[in-house]
Amino acid sequence: MRLGLALARAAVHTSTVLAMAAASCAIAQAQVPAPGPAQDQIPDLPATYRFLVSEGAAQGGILYRTGSGSLAGLDLPLSFTDSAEYWGAYVCAQAGNSCAVTDLYNPSDYTLRPPAGTPGTLQIERVNVHNGTNIYDAATWQIAVVLGQVVNHFVSAPNGRAFALADHVNRLLRDGFGAQAPVRAVTRGSGFRYGGRAVDDAPRAYAFRMLASPWVSADPLRGSRFGALIRASPLPVDRPEYQPGTITWSDWKPITGENAWALLLGPLQAAYLHYLSGEGLGYVPFADIAVQNALGVLPTFALMQSPLGAVYSAPALGPGGGGGGEALPAGTVSVENNLSLYAGLKVLQGTLRAELAHDPDLQAGDRRVIRAALRTIRAMIDGGTPVPGTRTPGLLSFFKSSAWRAGEFVQGGVVAGTAAKAVWRAAAAPKAVDVNTWGIAALGAGQIDGWFGLGAAFNIWQNVKRWGGYGVGRTLWGVGYSDRDGNGLTAGGDYQAGVLSAEWTAGAITAVRALTRYYAALAPRSAFSTRVQGYLAVLHQDEAAMLAAIQRLRMDRYPEVGFAGTPPGYGQLLALTATRPYLYASRRYWIPFGWYANPIPSTCATSWVIMVADRFDPFGYGGMPN
């Protein structure tokens, strides 16, 4: 995939590093100072939290209320807040952008869609942003909502019960919106096949990565001064929901990484915070929706595991996209997806083990289900037979033997060939920031150093800064998305300022803290103490710098910072409110992995800031670093 700087290797055997890390585990807790109040780290955190638990436009929040079906009256989060002015006066006015579009009604499948081309692409983007919830965003939101009440004692409006609010997402994933807006990618003929097999019951199927209700969704330009840009071909007179300025939902992509967050990490971590941290119960009850949703999809994750241990990015969509979305090439693997899944499986493993040890209500059948699930998890991680008739070397083998190249983790690739002769073809470019920062957090620095030598995990972070760090002069502010963002270090050692991501910077802070925890425990006992102390000095400086800089992406502070690419007249495009959300990015930017970043209030960015403020690592069971 790339030529990278080789990592410094310690002159000790791998087993020695692991032994030292294990011996010093008890020291880690004493050596890492306890965090102070979250408000001391991130000012105005109560106002930031209010964004996550308040209704939309009128209250400056992200929540909307469902209006039909079994979920009627429940509050759910959107991924973003936006405005007609942002799209119409800014995005549509950019060079090369035309937003004049005539949407076409198809009576054979009742769809109303824009034609191919720039106007249609822009319309689909803003409809998705305006109406959609990415299930990864909702998962981070679940954790942050419960953290705010359990750790910070914030009031969890609108119902005052954070876990009940977070549980609405679990109910959505279980029950769905209704027939017109399915949430699970159930096999349909040759479409949505998992490892070549059918999954024909919804609780076992992947969820779609983006969810919206209703199916016929409004363009945010509708009813605004830009509404005349949107026209439509003749519409059915007997279906009043079809109007100019609406299109039918078009994003039907079931992706492994999003499902790992939505069905494992988000709900199980939120449940841990509620039952263990909040109520002192010692376990998450087996009957909890989060546990049952996770157990339902676990066999499907196993079906998707390749002969090399990696889990494929998406089920096969079949001819025509299997009813939704563009098909990924056969055998496509995202390393980030696999890291998210690995972390989710470890959290599910910890959850199930706690139930076996402490849940007095478990029946004999429940225990059999749990033990079978633990065997599946163990096989998926360490190798074995997760599905009858198959064998895998496991996720850890994939990370060590295939995903690692030239001192970093590659962003993805393709598993080609037959099961007996599978071949890994790593993607040469682009490099991805999150696969490396999340790789540190999910695997743990001890695991990485144990594989590749003392300092390997630290050097991943050093490499990321060289090609992905955003900053001013010699001061690091954070990270963007890839090595193509205009970030990284110049030949003279200064940082470049291409695009800054609040969400991915928060992930980098989490990785730096995981590194700090590991090396702080190792330093007193290591024969390389001087080197390790040098690592710690760099890590402490980087954490402090990024914590300060991420706050520049808070919505009320953003217009005064002077980021390159700040939309002119930003305060007139998006109304400031009493809440303090964080923006997705410092400017509008095409991320090379396939979507636009926009400088608008973001659920996942705001949720990650809550996690950073409370030192909660979502990749570790109970929020503890791996």
Secondary structure per residue as TSV (DSSP state, phi and psi in degrees):
chain	resnum	aa	ss	phi	psi
A	1	M	-	360.0	-35.9
A	2	R	-	-164.4	166.1
A	3	L	-	-99.3	121.5
A	4	G	-	-123.2	169.9
A	5	L	-	-72.7	131.5
A	6	A	-	-67.6	142.1
A	7	L	-	-77.7	146.4
A	8	A	-	-68.8	130.9
A	9	R	-	-107.0	135.7
A	10	A	-	-74.7	152.8
A	11	A	S	-88.6	41.0
A	12	V	S	-129.9	154.8
A	13	H	-	-73.0	150.4
A	14	T	H	-50.6	-42.5
A	15	S	H	-62.9	-30.7
A	16	T	H	-66.0	-42.6
A	17	V	H	-60.9	-45.2
A	18	L	H	-64.4	-39.4
A	19	A	H	-64.0	-41.5
A	20	M	H	-64.0	-40.6
A	21	A	H	-64.7	-42.0
A	22	A	H	-65.2	-42.0
A	23	A	H	-65.1	-29.8
A	24	S	T	-96.6	7.3
A	25	C	H	-57.4	-42.0
A	26	A	H	-65.9	-26.9
A	27	I	H	-73.0	-26.3
A	28	A	H	-56.8	-44.3
A	29	Q	H	-63.3	-37.9
A	30	A	H	-75.0	-31.5
A	31	Q	H	-83.7	-28.8
A	32	V	S	-88.1	119.4
A	33	P	-	-63.1	144.4
A	34	A	-	-65.0	138.8
A	35	P	-	-65.8	146.9
A	36	G	-	-78.5	-177.6
A	37	P	-	-56.8	143.7
A	38	A	H	-58.4	-35.1
A	39	Q	H	-62.9	-24.5
A	40	D	H	-73.7	-27.2
A	41	Q	H	-88.6	-41.7
A	42	I	S	-127.0	101.3
A	43	P	T	-60.2	152.4
A	44	D	T	61.4	29.5
A	45	L	H	-61.6	-36.3
A	46	P	H	-58.3	-39.5
A	47	A	H	-68.7	-36.5
A	48	T	H	-62.8	-42.9
A	49	Y	H	-63.0	-36.6
A	50	R	H	-59.9	-31.3
A	51	F	H	-57.6	-37.6
A	52	L	H	-78.0	-20.4
A	53	V	H	-121.8	17.6
A	54	S	S	-115.9	154.6
A	55	E	B	-65.3	167.1
A	56	G	S	-64.0	-137.4
A	57	A	G	-35.6	-49.9
A	58	A	G	-64.7	-35.3
A	59	Q	G	-106.9	2.7
A	60	G	T	71.0	31.5
A	61	G	-	-116.7	-170.7
A	62	I	S	-114.1	-4.4
A	63	L	E	-85.0	146.8
A	64	Y	E	-129.6	158.6
A	65	R	E	-106.3	127.2
A	66	T	-	-70.5	149.0
A	67	G	-	-117.4	-1.9
A	68	S	S	-151.5	167.8
A	69	G	G	73.4	-165.8
A	70	S	G	-68.9	-15.4
A	71	L	G	-97.1	7.0
A	72	A	T	-54.2	130.8
A	73	G	T	89.6	-4.3
A	74	L	-	-86.5	147.2
A	75	D	E	-92.9	132.1
A	76	L	E	-132.9	154.2
A	77	P	E	-88.9	146.5
A	78	L	-	-88.7	170.7
A	79	S	S	-84.3	-29.2
A	80	F	B	-144.9	161.3
A	81	T	-	-113.3	142.1
A	82	D	-	-141.0	-164.7
A	83	S	-	-160.2	156.2
A	84	A	H	-61.2	-35.1
A	85	E	H	-66.3	-39.6
A	86	Y	I	-58.6	-46.8
A	87	W	I	-74.5	-49.0
A	88	G	I	-73.8	-46.8
A	89	A	I	-84.7	-21.9
A	90	Y	I	-110.6	-65.8
A	91	V	I	-63.7	-47.0
A	92	C	T	-66.6	-21.6
A	93	A	T	-88.7	-6.4
A	94	Q	S	-70.1	150.5
A	95	A	T	-55.7	132.5
A	96	G	T	86.7	-7.1
A	97	N	-	-99.5	128.7
A	98	S	-	-126.7	129.0
A	99	C	-	-106.5	4.4
A	100	A	-	-74.4	119.0
A	101	V	E	-143.7	144.5
A	102	T	E	-115.1	112.1
A	103	D	E	-80.9	145.6
A	104	L	E	-113.5	127.4
A	105	Y	E	-91.8	133.7
A	106	N	E	-114.7	106.4
A	107	P	T	-69.0	-15.3
A	108	S	T	-74.3	-30.0
A	109	D	T	-129.8	8.8
A	110	Y	T	63.5	23.6
A	111	T	E	-91.6	150.3
A	112	L	E	-127.6	108.6
A	113	R	E	-137.1	155.5
A	114	P	-	-79.2	155.4
A	115	P	-	-71.4	164.4
A	116	A	S	-62.9	152.0
A	117	G	S	127.4	173.2
A	118	T	H	-57.8	-47.4
A	119	P	H	-58.8	-40.0
A	120	G	H	-68.8	-40.4
A	121	T	H	-61.7	-43.1
A	122	L	H	-65.7	-37.9
A	123	Q	H	-65.3	-45.3
A	124	I	H	-61.3	-42.0
A	125	E	H	-58.0	-51.4
A	126	R	H	-71.4	-30.3
A	127	V	H	-66.1	-42.8
A	128	N	H	-63.2	-45.0
A	129	V	H	-63.9	-41.6
A	130	H	H	-72.4	-35.1
A	131	N	H	-112.7	-14.0
A	132	G	-	-98.7	156.5
A	133	T	E	-122.7	114.1
A	134	N	E	-74.6	131.6
A	135	I	H	-67.9	-24.1
A	136	Y	H	-65.5	-45.5
A	137	D	H	-58.1	-43.8
A	138	A	H	-63.8	-33.6
A	139	A	H	-67.3	-44.2
A	140	T	H	-63.4	-37.1
A	141	W	H	-60.8	-43.0
A	142	Q	H	-56.9	-45.7
A	143	I	H	-63.2	-47.4
A	144	A	H	-65.2	-38.8
A	145	V	H	-62.7	-44.1
A	146	V	H	-74.8	-37.1
A	147	L	H	-54.8	-46.4
A	148	G	H	-58.1	-36.7
A	149	Q	H	-83.0	-45.8
A	150	V	H	-71.9	-41.9
A	151	V	T	-92.5	-44.8
A	152	N	T	-97.7	-12.8
A	153	H	-	62.3	34.8
A	154	F	-	-76.5	155.9
A	155	V	-	-80.4	126.6
A	156	S	-	-96.6	71.2
A	157	A	T	-59.3	152.7
A	158	P	T	-89.3	-8.4
A	159	N	T	-114.1	-1.4
A	160	G	S	75.0	-0.3
A	161	R	-	-124.8	101.2
A	162	A	H	-61.2	-44.1
A	163	F	H	-67.7	-36.7
A	164	A	H	-62.5	-39.1
A	165	L	H	-65.7	-47.9
A	166	A	H	-61.3	-31.9
A	167	D	H	-68.7	-16.9
A	168	H	H	-58.5	-36.3
A	169	V	H	-66.5	-40.0
A	170	N	H	-61.3	-40.5
A	171	R	H	-66.1	-38.6
A	172	L	H	-60.9	-45.4
A	173	L	H	-67.4	-29.0
A	174	R	H	-80.5	-44.8
A	175	D	H	-102.0	-26.6
A	176	G	-	76.6	171.3
A	177	F	S	-81.7	-27.4
A	178	G	-	140.5	179.6
A	179	A	T	-61.8	-35.3
A	180	Q	T	-79.3	-14.9
A	181	A	S	-135.1	70.3
A	182	P	-	-64.8	153.4
A	183	V	-	-114.3	-9.1
A	184	R	B	-118.7	141.8
A	185	A	-	-89.2	73.5
A	186	V	-	-72.6	141.1
A	187	T	-	-58.0	132.8
A	188	R	B	-128.1	100.1
A	189	G	T	61.2	-118.2
A	190	S	T	-92.4	1.0
A	191	G	B	-93.6	144.8
A	192	F	S	56.9	60.5
A	193	R	B	-106.1	133.9
A	194	Y	B	-104.7	109.5
A	195	G	T	57.7	31.9
A	196	G	T	83.4	1.5
A	197	R	B	-115.8	154.1
A	198	A	-	-83.4	141.2
A	199	V	-	-124.3	99.5
A	200	D	-	-105.6	8.8
A	201	D	S	-120.1	133.3
A	202	A	G	-55.5	-42.6
A	203	P	G	-61.0	-20.1
A	204	R	G	-95.9	-13.2
A	205	A	S	-85.0	155.2
A	206	Y	-	-60.7	150.4
A	207	A	B	-85.1	150.5
A	208	F	-	-67.6	146.3
A	209	R	S	-69.1	-28.3
A	210	M	E	-123.0	130.1
A	211	L	E	-120.9	144.1
A	212	A	-	-153.7	148.3
A	213	S	S	-138.9	130.9
A	214	P	S	-86.3	177.3
A	215	W	S	-63.2	-40.9
A	216	V	E	-86.8	110.6
A	217	S	E	-112.7	147.6
A	218	A	E	-85.0	139.0
A	219	D	-	-74.8	132.1
A	220	P	T	-61.8	-16.9
A	221	L	T	-76.8	-17.1
A	222	R	T	-60.9	131.9
A	223	G	T	80.0	0.0
A	224	S	S	-101.0	-178.6
A	225	R	T	-69.2	-8.0
A	226	F	T	-101.6	4.7
A	227	G	G	-61.2	-28.0
A	228	A	G	-66.7	-14.0
A	229	L	G	-68.5	-19.7
A	230	I	E	-104.9	120.4
A	231	R	E	-123.1	170.6
A	232	A	E	-145.3	149.2
A	233	S	S	-67.1	168.7
A	234	P	-	-49.9	131.1
A	235	L	-	-108.0	155.5
A	236	P	-	-66.7	132.3
A	237	V	T	-75.8	-20.3
A	238	D	T	-92.0	7.5
A	239	R	-	-129.1	86.0
A	240	P	T	-66.3	-16.7
A	241	E	T	-67.9	-22.4
A	242	Y	-	-81.9	115.7
A	243	Q	-	-139.7	153.9
A	244	P	T	-56.8	133.9
A	245	G	T	95.8	8.6
A	246	T	E	-126.4	153.1
A	247	I	E	-139.9	161.3
A	248	T	E	-81.4	149.2
A	249	W	-	-61.2	138.5
A	250	S	-	-126.4	0.2
A	251	D	-	-103.3	103.6
A	252	W	-	-127.5	66.3
A	253	K	-	-118.3	115.3
A	254	P	-	-91.2	114.7
A	255	I	-	-119.6	137.5
A	256	T	H	-57.8	-47.5
A	257	G	H	-61.2	-47.1
A	258	E	H	-61.1	-38.1
A	259	N	H	-69.5	-33.2
A	260	A	H	-61.6	-39.6
A	261	W	I	-72.5	-45.6
A	262	A	I	-73.4	-30.4
A	263	L	I	-110.8	-7.2
A	264	L	I	-126.5	-71.6
A	265	L	I	-63.0	-53.8
A	266	G	H	-62.0	-58.8
A	267	P	H	-67.0	-37.9
A	268	L	H	-72.2	-37.2
A	269	Q	H	-68.1	-40.3
A	270	A	H	-62.4	-40.6
A	271	A	H	-65.4	-40.3
A	272	Y	H	-57.7	-47.6
A	273	L	I	-60.1	-40.5
A	274	H	I	-71.5	-53.8
A	275	Y	I	-78.8	-43.7
A	276	L	I	-87.7	-52.5
A	277	S	I	-75.1	-37.9
A	278	G	I	-84.6	-46.7
A	279	E	T	-104.1	-7.3
A	280	G	-	65.3	29.6
A	281	L	-	-76.9	-31.3
A	282	G	S	94.7	-8.4
A	283	Y	S	-164.4	159.5
A	284	V	-	-92.0	124.9
A	285	P	-	-56.9	141.1
A	286	F	T	-58.4	-33.3
A	287	A	T	-78.7	-7.9
A	288	D	S	-59.4	143.5
A	289	I	H	-56.9	-40.0
A	290	A	H	-59.0	-43.1
A	291	V	H	-68.1	-43.8
A	292	Q	H	-67.3	-38.9
A	293	N	H	-61.6	-41.6
A	294	A	H	-65.4	-44.5
A	295	L	H	-65.5	-32.7
A	296	G	H	-63.0	-41.5
A	297	V	H	-92.1	-11.6
A	298	L	H	-55.1	-46.9
A	299	P	H	-61.6	-26.1
A	300	T	H	-76.3	-39.4
A	301	F	H	-54.9	-41.9
A	302	A	H	-65.1	-38.4
A	303	L	H	-59.7	-29.0
A	304	M	T	-87.1	2.2
A	305	Q	B	-80.9	132.0
A	306	S	-	-83.2	169.7
A	307	P	T	-64.7	-15.2
A	308	L	T	-97.0	2.5
A	309	G	S	100.4	-25.7
A	310	A	-	-71.3	150.1
A	311	V	B	-99.8	132.4
A	312	Y	-	-63.6	154.4
A	313	S	S	-72.6	-32.7
A	314	A	S	-155.3	152.2
A	315	P	-	-66.9	158.9
A	316	A	B	-67.0	129.2
A	317	L	-	-88.0	-16.9
A	318	G	-	80.0	179.5
A	319	P	G	-58.3	136.6
A	320	G	G	71.5	14.5
A	321	G	G	86.3	6.9
A	322	G	G	60.6	29.3
A	323	G	G	94.7	2.5
A	324	G	S	176.0	131.2
A	325	G	S	82.2	168.8
A	326	E	-	-90.0	136.0
A	327	A	-	-74.5	139.2
A	328	L	-	-79.7	152.4
A	329	P	-	-56.4	145.0
A	330	A	T	-56.2	136.0
A	331	G	T	83.9	6.4
A	332	T	E	-63.9	135.8
A	333	V	E	-130.1	132.3
A	334	S	E	-106.1	124.3
A	335	V	H	-66.1	-37.7
A	336	E	H	-59.6	-43.9
A	337	N	H	-54.3	-43.7
A	338	N	H	-69.7	-35.4
A	339	L	H	-66.4	-41.4
A	340	S	H	-62.3	-43.3
A	341	L	H	-66.2	-43.0
A	342	Y	H	-56.3	-48.2
A	343	A	H	-62.7	-40.3
A	344	G	H	-64.8	-39.8
A	345	L	H	-64.2	-38.7
A	346	K	H	-65.4	-39.0
A	347	V	H	-67.0	-41.1
A	348	L	H	-63.6	-39.8
A	349	Q	H	-58.9	-47.5
A	350	G	H	-62.9	-37.6
A	351	T	H	-64.2	-46.2
A	352	L	H	-69.3	-38.5
A	353	R	H	-63.5	-38.7
A	354	A	H	-65.3	-36.3
A	355	E	H	-65.4	-45.3
A	356	L	H	-58.6	-36.6
A	357	A	H	-80.7	-29.7
A	358	H	H	-129.5	-16.0
A	359	D	-	-82.1	110.2
A	360	P	T	-76.3	-11.4
A	361	D	T	-92.7	1.3
A	362	L	-	-65.8	132.0
A	363	Q	-	-91.2	168.5
A	364	A	H	-58.1	-39.9
A	365	G	H	-65.7	-36.4
A	366	D	H	-62.5	-43.2
A	367	R	H	-63.9	-36.8
A	368	R	H	-65.2	-41.1
A	369	V	H	-62.2	-44.7
A	370	I	H	-63.3	-45.4
A	371	R	H	-65.8	-37.1
A	372	A	H	-65.3	-40.8
A	373	A	H	-63.7	-40.4
A	374	L	H	-64.8	-35.1
A	375	R	H	-66.9	-39.9
A	376	T	H	-63.0	-45.4
A	377	I	H	-60.8	-45.4
A	378	R	H	-61.3	-41.6
A	379	A	H	-67.6	-39.8
A	380	M	H	-65.3	-35.1
A	381	I	H	-84.4	-50.0
A	382	D	H	-101.6	-9.1
A	383	G	-	106.4	148.3
A	384	G	B	146.8	-143.5
A	385	T	-	-121.0	83.6
A	386	P	S	-71.1	-27.2
A	387	V	S	-129.3	133.5
A	388	P	T	-52.5	133.2
A	389	G	T	89.2	1.3
A	390	T	-	-127.1	159.1
A	391	R	-	-137.2	147.8
A	392	T	B	-139.2	145.8
A	393	P	-	-77.0	-11.6
A	394	G	-	99.2	161.9
A	395	L	H	-62.7	-42.1
A	396	L	H	-62.1	-39.3
A	397	S	H	-62.8	-41.0
A	398	F	H	-62.1	-46.1
A	399	F	H	-61.2	-41.8
A	400	K	H	-75.3	-42.7
A	401	S	H	-96.6	-24.5
A	402	S	T	-118.7	-43.1
A	403	A	S	-78.5	-16.8
A	404	W	E	-92.4	128.6
A	405	R	E	-152.0	125.7
A	406	A	T	53.5	41.6
A	407	G	T	85.0	10.5
A	408	E	E	-146.8	172.9
A	409	F	E	-96.4	133.2
A	410	V	-	-71.6	157.3
A	411	Q	-	-79.2	-20.9
A	412	G	E	172.2	-162.7
A	413	G	E	167.4	-158.6
A	414	V	E	-134.7	135.6
A	415	V	E	-94.1	115.0
A	416	A	E	-115.7	168.7
A	417	G	S	90.0	-170.1
A	418	T	-	-92.3	169.1
A	419	A	S	-58.8	-35.5
A	420	A	T	-76.7	-27.2
A	421	K	T	-133.2	56.6
A	422	A	-	-73.8	143.1
A	423	V	E	-127.4	138.2
A	424	W	E	-97.6	124.5
A	425	R	E	-117.1	98.8
A	426	A	E	-71.6	144.1
A	427	A	-	-71.1	131.6
A	428	A	-	-75.3	-28.6
A	429	A	S	-165.6	160.3
A	430	P	-	-83.6	169.5
A	431	K	-	-78.0	148.1
A	432	A	B	-117.4	131.8
A	433	V	H	-66.0	-49.5
A	434	D	H	-67.0	-31.5
A	435	V	H	-63.4	-27.6
A	436	N	H	-88.3	-43.6
A	437	T	H	-69.1	-43.7
A	438	W	H	-67.9	-31.0
A	439	G	H	-61.7	-42.3
A	440	I	H	-60.8	-47.5
A	441	A	H	-69.9	-41.2
A	442	A	H	-73.5	-44.7
A	443	L	H	-82.0	-32.4
A	444	G	-	91.0	140.3
A	445	A	H	-61.3	-34.7
A	446	G	H	-63.1	-40.9
A	447	Q	H	-62.8	-45.3
A	448	I	H	-67.4	-46.0
A	449	D	H	-64.8	-34.7
A	450	G	H	-63.5	-34.3
A	451	W	H	-76.8	-44.4
A	452	F	H	-119.6	3.0
A	453	G	-	106.2	153.4
A	454	L	T	-56.5	129.3
A	455	G	T	95.0	-5.1
A	456	A	H	-61.8	-44.4
A	457	A	H	-66.5	-42.0
A	458	F	H	-60.7	-41.1
A	459	N	H	-71.4	-25.2
A	460	I	H	-56.4	-48.1
A	461	W	H	-64.9	-39.5
A	462	Q	H	-61.7	-41.0
A	463	N	H	-64.3	-44.1
A	464	V	H	-58.3	-42.4
A	465	K	H	-61.6	-36.7
A	466	R	H	-63.5	-37.9
A	467	W	H	-112.8	-11.2
A	468	G	H	-128.3	-2.2
A	469	G	E	-75.8	138.0
A	470	Y	E	-107.0	136.5
A	471	G	E	-170.7	-176.6
A	472	V	E	-126.1	120.9
A	473	G	B	61.9	-129.2
A	474	R	T	-93.5	5.8
A	475	T	E	-98.9	120.8
A	476	L	E	-73.2	133.9
A	477	W	E	-105.7	-33.1
A	478	G	E	165.1	-146.4
A	479	V	E	-138.0	162.5
A	480	G	-	-103.1	-129.0
A	481	Y	S	-118.8	-32.4
A	482	S	B	-153.7	-174.6
A	483	D	T	-86.9	8.8
A	484	R	T	-112.7	16.0
A	485	D	S	-91.6	-3.3
A	486	G	S	80.3	17.0
A	487	N	-	-98.9	-169.4
A	488	G	S	94.6	179.4
A	489	L	B	-92.9	141.0
A	490	T	-	-77.8	172.0
A	491	A	T	-61.0	-27.1
A	492	G	T	-85.5	-1.6
A	493	G	S	93.1	9.2
A	494	D	-	-93.9	148.4
A	495	Y	B	-78.0	147.5
A	496	Q	B	-99.2	158.2
A	497	A	-	-123.0	79.8
A	498	G	S	-84.7	-71.5
A	499	V	-	-146.6	138.6
A	500	L	-	-112.1	130.7
A	501	S	B	-108.1	125.7
A	502	A	H	-67.8	-45.6
A	503	E	H	-62.7	-48.3
A	504	W	H	-76.0	-26.0
A	505	T	H	-68.3	-40.1
A	506	A	H	-61.4	-38.9
A	507	G	H	-64.0	-36.0
A	508	A	H	-67.3	-39.6
A	509	I	H	-60.8	-43.1
A	510	T	H	-61.3	-41.7
A	511	A	H	-65.4	-42.8
A	512	V	H	-62.3	-38.8
A	513	R	H	-66.7	-37.8
A	514	A	H	-64.1	-41.6
A	515	L	H	-61.7	-44.1
A	516	T	H	-61.3	-43.6
A	517	R	H	-61.6	-44.0
A	518	Y	H	-67.1	-49.3
A	519	Y	H	-73.3	-27.2
A	520	A	H	-66.2	-37.0
A	521	A	H	-71.3	-32.5
A	522	L	H	-79.6	-32.2
A	523	A	G	-53.3	-48.5
A	524	P	G	-66.2	-22.3
A	525	R	G	-107.4	-3.5
A	526	S	-	-87.4	141.4
A	527	A	T	-68.8	-11.2
A	528	F	T	-113.8	41.5
A	529	S	H	-58.7	-39.9
A	530	T	H	-62.4	-43.2
A	531	R	H	-63.1	-44.6
A	532	V	H	-65.0	-38.8
A	533	Q	H	-62.4	-34.5
A	534	G	H	-63.9	-40.9
A	535	Y	H	-57.4	-46.8
A	536	L	H	-63.0	-38.0
A	537	A	H	-61.6	-43.3
A	538	V	H	-65.3	-43.5
A	539	L	H	-65.1	-43.4
A	540	H	H	-61.1	-41.2
A	541	Q	H	-66.3	-42.7
A	542	D	H	-65.6	-41.9
A	543	E	H	-61.4	-47.5
A	544	A	H	-61.8	-41.6
A	545	A	H	-65.2	-43.1
A	546	M	H	-71.8	-35.8
A	547	L	H	-60.2	-40.3
A	548	A	H	-69.4	-42.2
A	549	A	H	-72.8	-34.9
A	550	I	H	-61.7	-26.7
A	551	Q	G	-70.5	-15.9
A	552	R	G	-70.5	-15.0
A	553	L	G	-94.8	10.5
A	554	R	B	-71.2	139.6
A	555	M	T	-56.5	-40.7
A	556	D	T	-74.2	-22.0
A	557	R	T	-91.6	-27.1
A	558	Y	H	-52.4	-48.0
A	559	P	H	-61.8	-24.5
A	560	E	H	-90.3	-8.9
A	561	V	H	-75.3	-36.8
A	562	G	-	86.1	33.2
A	563	F	-	-58.6	141.1
A	564	A	T	-60.7	130.7
A	565	G	T	90.3	5.8
A	566	T	-	-61.5	127.0
A	567	P	-	-60.0	134.1
A	568	P	T	-59.0	139.8
A	569	G	T	61.9	40.0
A	570	Y	H	-54.6	-39.0
A	571	G	H	-63.3	-20.9
A	572	Q	H	-90.6	-13.7
A	573	L	H	-85.4	-39.6
A	574	L	S	-133.2	122.2
A	575	A	-	-72.9	129.4
A	576	L	-	-71.7	146.3
A	577	T	-	-129.4	179.2
A	578	A	S	-73.7	-14.8
A	579	T	S	-80.2	164.7
A	580	R	-	-126.9	67.7
A	581	P	-	-73.0	164.8
A	582	Y	B	-106.7	145.7
A	583	L	B	-84.6	155.2
A	584	Y	S	-67.7	-39.5
A	585	A	B	-156.0	167.8
A	586	S	S	-78.6	-16.8
A	587	R	S	-160.2	165.5
A	588	R	-	-72.4	131.8
A	589	Y	E	-159.1	135.6
A	590	W	E	-80.9	108.8
A	591	I	E	-75.3	130.9
A	592	P	T	-66.1	-4.2
A	593	F	T	-92.9	2.4
A	594	G	T	119.4	16.9
A	595	W	E	-151.5	164.0
A	596	Y	E	-89.8	136.4
A	597	A	E	-88.5	142.7
A	598	N	-	-132.6	144.1
A	599	P	S	-82.1	65.1
A	600	I	S	-129.4	159.2
A	601	P	B	-57.8	132.9
A	602	S	B	-126.0	132.9
A	603	T	H	-64.6	-46.2
A	604	C	H	-70.0	-39.4
A	605	A	H	-61.9	-45.1
A	606	T	H	-65.7	-39.8
A	607	S	H	-65.6	-41.6
A	608	W	H	-62.2	-36.6
A	609	V	H	-63.8	-39.5
A	610	I	H	-61.1	-44.8
A	611	M	H	-62.9	-42.5
A	612	V	H	-62.9	-44.0
A	613	A	H	-60.1	-35.7
A	614	D	T	-96.2	9.0
A	615	R	T	52.0	42.4
A	616	F	-	-100.3	119.1
A	617	D	-	-96.1	107.9
A	618	P	T	-68.8	-11.7
A	619	F	T	-86.2	-10.4
A	620	G	S	-112.8	141.7
A	621	Y	G	-54.0	125.1
A	622	G	G	71.5	12.5
A	623	G	G	83.5	6.9
A	624	M	-	-88.0	136.8
A	625	P	-	-59.7	146.8
A	626	N	-	-75.5	360.0
